[in-house]
Amino acid sequence: MSANEKNGKPVHGMDISIVKLVPRNERTVAKKYRQRIEAILRAVGLIDPLIVYPLEDGDEILDGTLRYRILLDLGVEMVPCLVHDSRDGFPSPDSDFDLRGVHLLPIETVVGLDEGDQTVEKEGIYDGLEIDLVTHDASKFFALMLRCNGYVLEQIFSPLVVFATKEFDELKSITADCITKHHAHHYLGFAATQWKLFGKESPPRVKPLLHVYRVLLTGIHLMRTGEVEANLVKLNETATLLFLDDLISQKQTGPEKGTLSAADLDFHTTQYEQLTAELELVARCGLEQFIVPANMVLRGMEMADDRFRRSHHSQRENMGHVGQLRHSLRHVDQSRSL
C-alpha cells in the first residue's frame, strides 16, 4: 500500500520503496508526540513527502525520519518522497535547504492601513535538517518579477516544487513573456557581489566560487535561449568548462567549508573576467536568434560579392542583390538594439 493513497492528494516527487530508505539522523522524541504523529498518519496519511538524497545503494532520508519509522511500523510499503539533488547542482553532505515561496495576505490587511508581512523569513533546525525559508506576499513577488529580478525568475521555473496551486502553471506562462535582456543586469550584479565575497575569504572556499560560475552561466544561458536553467551541472553540458567538474566533485564529497589553494586564484580570476565579458556581450546582442541571422546575412553578402566579380549578369542586377542583403543586415542590427 502507498502512503499517499490514504491521503488522496497528489504529492510532488516519486514513490520509493520503504526498504530502500536510509535514515540520516535519529532523534529521541516524547511518547505523546510520537503518538500524535502516528494518529495523524493513520487518519489522513502522509501529507508532506519525505525529503531524500539519492545514494548508490538507496535513498538517504534528510527530512522525515520520525514519520519514516512510524510508516515502517504501520506496514507501509511505498512512501512519497521528494528527491533532492540540489537546485544549483552542487550539494554537499551537510548542505541546508533553501525554501522559497509566495503567500497571500488576508484581504482585511490588503485593504487596510497596515501593510502586513510583505516578507516572511524563518530559519532553524527542523527534524534534524537546517531549513532557510523565505516567502513574499503576492503583490511584492509580482513587483519583483516585473523589475527583472532573477531571484523570482529562478524560483518560478525551479524543477523542485514542494507545493503548488493550479495558478502556478499560469504564472509560469506569464513569467516567460517577462524575460528580457535587462535580466542580464541582475546576473552581472549578483556575480560581482558573489565574486567580492569569494575574494574576502582566506583561504578561499569552493562553494562561493561555484556560486559565481553558476550565476554567470545562468545569465549567459538565459540571454542566449530565453530559458531559465540554474543547475550548474546542466549548464556546464553546454559551457564545457572542464575544471568545473573537479570543483563540483570537491564540493559534493567534502564539507561546506572546503577550500582552494592560493595558486588557483589567478586562473579563476581570468575565467571570471572572460565569462563576465561574455554575458555583457550576449546581453547587448539580445537572444541568440538575432545573432545567427546576422552571421547568415554577412555570409550572404560575401557570396553575393563573389558572384558579382565572376558573374556575367549585369552590374545593376548584382548590386541589387547586395543592396537587399545589406538592408536585411540593418534590419537585424535594429532588432538587436531593441
Steps between C-alpha positions, in 0.01 A plus 500: 500500500619852423493762772348764274214273397349569841546872457346518155701809404779512242849536645785643290792262464491123475395198703797304638499157662533542874769228515728722288480796739791559736454732803758778526442615856320324782353710777322424825148646531238492773260207489196729479651685204559176311146386577360826365698468174391137467136597548528758221664249264228244572224756443612688188816327381827671415422862414854619424754279319823391664807680369772261388844511344587226245783262589647207308322242716187688604360842590614684811220668696585865559163601642231274644681232699230484768223464242708234325525296823126524559416408140735203530314382812168547320609270219506763225694374197528806274571852627462831310839674491651817364840406357744780574790540259546871576354779283845640429651163419777474759367381839729386777418249774427777751318747270196680633163528323390832352120520468346793310136578442208741469232568758170692493424755768143511638271732304446707816873575508524574129223765507605638840768743611735230627724355227527170682787256459618569146786257561513206740840356595562201724801280556592225738537126548188298420505122538879505490516711182617861467222698329515855359147617405410827325160587352367825351146630483361462146499876431867535594592183311333624179667840536840330524414292196422810293827664608704227330596332826688179432428355844125472444560387142698199622247425771213486252684272257668280761444128427480430875146582613381402847147641468315692228146609416333486159591865441871415506508370141324815383757711684784315326344574162464870584855521635646355180374811318674727753854384419708775336865581446482725806511189719871494416550796736378286790745220422792735440437674832440176688819344359704808596366480856576129525850558363571763765380264773720226356804731496459605863545150639836355594547229400244527216216248511364286219132571567505880436707446186248250365224752568690752285520257209139392545373859488704597193411186305131535589503856369680403178261209442198725560621764255575241231189285529239688701483200735577484872753236605652524847661156525875536460550143381249548217638843416848355462374248244487799264778714648743202514728655762697187587635632830145539635458124530790483745367794702152348521646164603706670771189675630277191490741265677633748755360729767335839444827667602712337226778735390722577199872554475630851438659382174154458346396864551667640188340235282149558637543877479562466128200271461279743691605792280443301180154378600401849615603641163305225324184577699534870419540414132198271470292754694586768244429269210173372639385143462691259281230513232618854417867400481466207261310686223759779509779249431293347222448841339871579517583170333235577241661835425836333448344248263321777311818700461677188373221437251525862393866463413452180303149527362412594141181669620464873491662713767163649596347158571788395726503829688128447560572167675769655716277795586221268614738309724640816653145621566433170680812544709390849608161355595670234715721762667191703585336190650809432710488851643140467623 
